[in-house]
Amino acid sequence: MRRAVSLVPSITEILCTWGHDPIACTKYCEQPDLAHVGGTKNPDIDAIAALEPDVVLLDKEENRREDADALTARGLEVVAVDVRSIETTAQAMETIRRAVGLDLDASLDVGPARSGRRLRAFVPIWRRPWMTIGARTYGADLLDHLGVDVAVPADASSDYPEVTLEQMAALECDVVLVPSEPYEFTDAHFEEMSVVAPAAAVDGQDLFWWGTRTPAAIERLRDVIDAVASNTSR
């Protein structure tokens, strides 16, 4: 097996679940006993190079191209995945498995898509300015599997567009799905978002972290969405 540095919290979680801890990870990973080498956007290139890893694992959305180039310039092998859906999650897990030389089943079984009435949701991820997720993101694809369409203004061009509550209210959402991260929304913010639709809290890690957690995350999110669908159908 090969010694890996992970610069993505989801990848760190995957490796630890597989019993192959990376030799270092980011400060945003949830493994305090592992060595930390900076953040996802500002990794410590010198510290990583000093560890002489066999491979450094990145994600094209979470990490910067210039850091990947700097690591490559140091003679390190860099493997970057590009996760934007459940399908590409499965592909990424297989890529990670091969990169670290593990012999195990890296397949991903997420079960059937949720049936029943589809919902339209506003998914806020930031405030000042308000931001949401676009259709080309992992979170949106996960919600699509669960029968939820992410509401986005027609003229939005970014994967994480800035919006206003007035714009989102005009889209006639059934629910505001409020993730616990990356922004820490308070009860006052829930009240503020009520002009769009009733709000329901969801685990941000279940919605945005991908990998070995995905099947169980889908079931936890399914419970929330089923409850929302039940309440909105009355």
Buried (B, 14 or more C-beta within 10 A) or exposed (E): EEBBBBBBBBBBBBBBEBEBBBBBBBBBBEBEEBEBBBBBEEBBBEBBBEBEBBBBBBBEBBBBEEBBEBBEEBEBBBBBBEBBBBEBBBBBBBBBBEBBEBEEEBEBEBEEEBEEEBBBBBBBBBBEEBBBBBBEBBBBBBBBBBBBBBBBBEEBEEBBBEBEBEBBBEBEBBBBBBBBEEBEBEEEBBEBBEEBBBBBEBBBBBBBBBBBBBEEBBEEBBEBBBEBBEEEEE
